[in-house]
């Protein structure tokens, strides 16, 4: 069947019955009730601390085929996923389903665990080597499933994914299970990504390298749901949280894109007192944030909130009084983490608050403007952030869908070329985010406004911005390079891309070669 | 049938099948799953603010027989319960079940609503006139149910009580439904008592007198579950939060009790670094807190946490560095509220964290010492805080059961006489808290130690404290007064007293007169 972004989607993917994507806000929740949480109980005197991850696996009764969940707040510095999988492998466990918020290059050992049969399914983002490996086809027992931050939370609450054991890396915890990511020896920032896991998993295990006396606060993860704790030497390397993303771009091309983006936001009717925005941690987004902050100061505008990933740049806006609050789901640098500890207005939020489709409201719906990157965009304004032009599944969705759908004005910031590869294409390799949620595509060669937004187009034109048809920008870029080879896809579906409501917006197929 | 505290309990109470009390930690949770929450959804653009409580009742589809919930953070200053019931009465609604955390004298209009049939059931504490009215018998369609703070949370999560509409008084809220009790025009302190209601109710309505721009923080109640908001002129009078409870006692008798209590705690093996305690807001408890703080300072002991209700006295200990944290579920004065806003170590907790039996741990289980009041105690160390010696149901349970069961050392602080009425009796009128959870009864005539705690008795004797048999203290007090008349009870059960695990520890019967 063809879904609402005209992608061919099978009626079943693996063991899953597919609901096709119908539109960004087209569906109602399935059913009238959320999943029921597992009943829990505690004796009055109980020692929850176990001597090893192996002991925790034993205590949880983890068995073949179980679903294990993890958060990614240590990003490419995480050690816990590897530790747990090593322990599972040693115990001879097979056929596990991994349900991480995201995998990074640090987790390339997952490939070995797939080859040895320890891991047979993955639902979660796969940044880098694991994604490339899975893209070869024939690796997993069922196609992978990728979800947005909000979509993952929704899936847990709706019962789409039942977690057997949640392993939660915690930079600080007390022996009763309260845990936080903003204190400890190696703070990583908010760990609320695991809050739904902790609530809904049959068993919840906190893994920490800093066990301190009761009570740890803030209680991002609470004693109420933690079954066991394990102390290890290292849970992650906070130096790797930033993963090199936190440099303001110095490229003149990208600075021009950032400048045009900021000017487009400033030209919109939303750039008034109470303005709110979200940028990512990429170089262009950081530059836009900086430009907008300066413009707010000049215009005397105080923003209601900036949304994170938290960065030093956002914290700077808070400290300068240019925004009243930061809503922060994950920290991209240590300045942001320090600010969460110190600034009452720097508020941690979890993905449910941020973007759960099946809730009475999402923080992303309150955004005036969002500026997001892309791997590819197409003439229907669809965006791909998952696959590269070589067809390989190399990135997760993150909050891309959630923010694009929510923001009053969504701007996709892309250079027209990356090396010799055009970024604007006829049809994106994979639809991550549908064009109906994208308002403007900003390139160094001008801005293209979605035809659904003639109101906005008029404002940008009036502001003297270089508004151009997307086709024209695309053609101009293509004239500068030779056509490149394209991937040849096989039939096998290696991953389903879920829209945030649980429908399937696209599938990723096995790469068989390149033409 | 007779339960584990030897009370006669019927097999059914109203429409409810009774599980009899088996012991403080004897039962396992019923079933393997908690109740499933109602699925919710939000359009992207939605105005949640409604013009009146009547409009909210309409929007929620509230109908005859529905269950309405409320919190008591404004205590005797609350206006919201009356406003909502007036609106229900005007709409001609009948047979409502009230599920407040507590009713106070301010809610005596509930009596009229019972007489007119608007309200026919109550599950929640009834402090004062409503309790006295219900005690006459024949007033409610089903016996009332009283639960502890933790027990109420458990009942919601376990599905024992399903809430149709939660009305949440919020001193500050934003138009998307985020709400807090610690900011606004009339802050009342934490409103986390309603957090389970907000999550599990079919519909959740925030009633505020201070609607401010998005985002309000801390988000004690979140946009994720709030369906509607209503702005009213007055939600409550913060002057009445304290309700006259916050005076340190000046009575020499009570000061002696407080002094003996503090000395007993200091003599226990638990009075070391990391010590934790909870006192209430009564005059004796406040004096004990003060004595203990001074003793900690002198001994160089730093406590891990003090548990609230938050008071200026606890805040003072935090500021003096004598305790590292305050875990605060409800504020008893404005100093406590200010401290929550300003002190990172003054942490708000909800009743689930505090004391939910069906969870992986309760904060009360981490308490070293607790000093609690009582209306009556008996020779089995059972405690009554619900009924007076006249048999009338005049008080709720609060956290009494939760704290007594949890604390390593539970001390009940009581004068032997109140006016001409002995406090130590053969058998308490109503068992609120079973003797097995009580370690010491402290009176001005000496301390009685529960025979289960010979270890503790030896320490107190060694410390030179006046340890005496409870029978002896009782007899000494009785010699000073004439025997008083006793209530004559009818057969009708007017209320069930739940233990925190959902079993029934006692029932309260209709008062027919006094002998």
HADDOCK unambig.tbl for C-alpha pairs under 7 A between the chains (distance, minus, plus):
assign (segid A and resid 29 and name CA) (segid B and resid 41 and name CA) 6.83 0.50 0.50
assign (segid A and resid 32 and name CA) (segid B and resid 38 and name CA) 6.09 0.50 0.50
assign (segid A and resid 32 and name CA) (segid B and resid 39 and name CA) 5.02 0.50 0.50
assign (segid A and resid 33 and name CA) (segid B and resid 36 and name CA) 5.95 0.50 0.50
assign (segid A and resid 33 and name CA) (segid B and resid 37 and name CA) 5.64 0.50 0.50
assign (segid A and resid 33 and name CA) (segid B and resid 38 and name CA) 4.50 0.50 0.50
assign (segid A and resid 33 and name CA) (segid B and resid 39 and name CA) 4.47 0.50 0.50
assign (segid A and resid 34 and name CA) (segid B and resid 36 and name CA) 5.56 0.50 0.50
assign (segid A and resid 34 and name CA) (segid B and resid 37 and name CA) 5.29 0.50 0.50
assign (segid A and resid 34 and name CA) (segid B and resid 38 and name CA) 6.04 0.50 0.50
assign (segid A and resid 34 and name CA) (segid B and resid 39 and name CA) 5.30 0.50 0.50
assign (segid A and resid 35 and name CA) (segid B and resid 36 and name CA) 5.68 0.50 0.50
assign (segid A and resid 36 and name CA) (segid B and resid 33 and name CA) 5.96 0.50 0.50
assign (segid A and resid 36 and name CA) (segid B and resid 34 and name CA) 5.57 0.50 0.50
assign (segid A and resid 36 and name CA) (segid B and resid 35 and name CA) 5.68 0.50 0.50
assign (segid A and resid 36 and name CA) (segid B and resid 36 and name CA) 4.20 0.50 0.50
assign (segid A and resid 37 and name CA) (segid B and resid 33 and name CA) 5.65 0.50 0.50
assign (segid A and resid 37 and name CA) (segid B and resid 34 and name CA) 5.29 0.50 0.50
assign (segid A and resid 38 and name CA) (segid B and resid 32 and name CA) 6.10 0.50 0.50
assign (segid A and resid 38 and name CA) (segid B and resid 33 and name CA) 4.50 0.50 0.50
assign (segid A and resid 38 and name CA) (segid B and resid 34 and name CA) 6.04 0.50 0.50
assign (segid A and resid 39 and name CA) (segid B and resid 32 and name CA) 5.03 0.50 0.50
assign (segid A and resid 39 and name CA) (segid B and resid 33 and name CA) 4.48 0.50 0.50
assign (segid A and resid 39 and name CA) (segid B and resid 34 and name CA) 5.30 0.50 0.50
assign (segid A and resid 39 and name CA) (segid B and resid 358 and name CA) 6.76 0.50 0.50
assign (segid A and resid 40 and name CA) (segid B and resid 358 and name CA) 5.36 0.50 0.50
assign (segid A and resid 40 and name CA) (segid B and resid 359 and name CA) 4.81 0.50 0.50
assign (segid A and resid 40 and name CA) (segid B and resid 360 and name CA) 5.84 0.50 0.50
assign (segid A and resid 41 and name CA) (segid B and resid 29 and name CA) 6.84 0.50 0.50
assign (segid A and resid 41 and name CA) (segid B and resid 357 and name CA) 6.55 0.50 0.50
assign (segid A and resid 41 and name CA) (segid B and resid 358 and name CA) 4.61 0.50 0.50
assign (segid A and resid 41 and name CA) (segid B and resid 359 and name CA) 4.60 0.50 0.50
assign (segid A and resid 41 and name CA) (segid B and resid 360 and name CA) 5.06 0.50 0.50
assign (segid A and resid 42 and name CA) (segid B and resid 359 and name CA) 6.14 0.50 0.50
assign (segid A and resid 42 and name CA) (segid B and resid 360 and name CA) 4.64 0.50 0.50
assign (segid A and resid 42 and name CA) (segid B and resid 361 and name CA) 5.46 0.50 0.50
assign (segid A and resid 44 and name CA) (segid B and resid 365 and name CA) 5.93 0.50 0.50
assign (segid A and resid 214 and name CA) (segid B and resid 304 and name CA) 6.75 0.50 0.50
assign (segid A and resid 223 and name CA) (segid B and resid 360 and name CA) 6.18 0.50 0.50
assign (segid A and resid 223 and name CA) (segid B and resid 361 and name CA) 5.61 0.50 0.50
assign (segid A and resid 224 and name CA) (segid B and resid 353 and name CA) 6.03 0.50 0.50
assign (segid A and resid 224 and name CA) (segid B and resid 359 and name CA) 5.03 0.50 0.50
assign (segid A and resid 224 and name CA) (segid B and resid 360 and name CA) 4.61 0.50 0.50
assign (segid A and resid 224 and name CA) (segid B and resid 361 and name CA) 5.15 0.50 0.50
assign (segid A and resid 224 and name CA) (segid B and resid 362 and name CA) 6.88 0.50 0.50
assign (segid A and resid 225 and name CA) (segid B and resid 359 and name CA) 6.45 0.50 0.50
assign (segid A and resid 225 and name CA) (segid B and resid 360 and name CA) 5.30 0.50 0.50
assign (segid A and resid 226 and name CA) (segid B and resid 360 and name CA) 6.23 0.50 0.50
assign (segid A and resid 227 and name CA) (segid B and resid 360 and name CA) 6.34 0.50 0.50
assign (segid A and resid 304 and name CA) (segid B and resid 214 and name CA) 6.74 0.50 0.50
assign (segid A and resid 353 and name CA) (segid B and resid 224 and name CA) 6.03 0.50 0.50
assign (segid A and resid 357 and name CA) (segid B and resid 41 and name CA) 6.57 0.50 0.50
assign (segid A and resid 358 and name CA) (segid B and resid 39 and name CA) 6.76 0.50 0.50
assign (segid A and resid 358 and name CA) (segid B and resid 40 and name CA) 5.37 0.50 0.50
assign (segid A and resid 358 and name CA) (segid B and resid 41 and name CA) 4.62 0.50 0.50
assign (segid A and resid 359 and name CA) (segid B and resid 40 and name CA) 4.81 0.50 0.50
assign (segid A and resid 359 and name CA) (segid B and resid 41 and name CA) 4.60 0.50 0.50
assign (segid A and resid 359 and name CA) (segid B and resid 42 and name CA) 6.15 0.50 0.50
assign (segid A and resid 359 and name CA) (segid B and resid 224 and name CA) 5.02 0.50 0.50
assign (segid A and resid 359 and name CA) (segid B and resid 225 and name CA) 6.44 0.50 0.50
assign (segid A and resid 360 and name CA) (segid B and resid 40 and name CA) 5.84 0.50 0.50
assign (segid A and resid 360 and name CA) (segid B and resid 41 and name CA) 5.05 0.50 0.50
assign (segid A and resid 360 and name CA) (segid B and resid 42 and name CA) 4.66 0.50 0.50
assign (segid A and resid 360 and name CA) (segid B and resid 223 and name CA) 6.20 0.50 0.50
assign (segid A and resid 360 and name CA) (segid B and resid 224 and name CA) 4.60 0.50 0.50
assign (segid A and resid 360 and name CA) (segid B and resid 225 and name CA) 5.29 0.50 0.50
assign (segid A and resid 360 and name CA) (segid B and resid 226 and name CA) 6.24 0.50 0.50
assign (segid A and resid 360 and name CA) (segid B and resid 227 and name CA) 6.36 0.50 0.50
assign (segid A and resid 361 and name CA) (segid B and resid 42 and name CA) 5.48 0.50 0.50
assign (segid A and resid 361 and name CA) (segid B and resid 223 and name CA) 5.61 0.50 0.50
assign (segid A and resid 361 and name CA) (segid B and resid 224 and name CA) 5.15 0.50 0.50
assign (segid A and resid 362 and name CA) (segid B and resid 224 and name CA) 6.87 0.50 0.50
assign (segid A and resid 365 and name CA) (segid B and resid 44 and name CA) 5.94 0.50 0.50
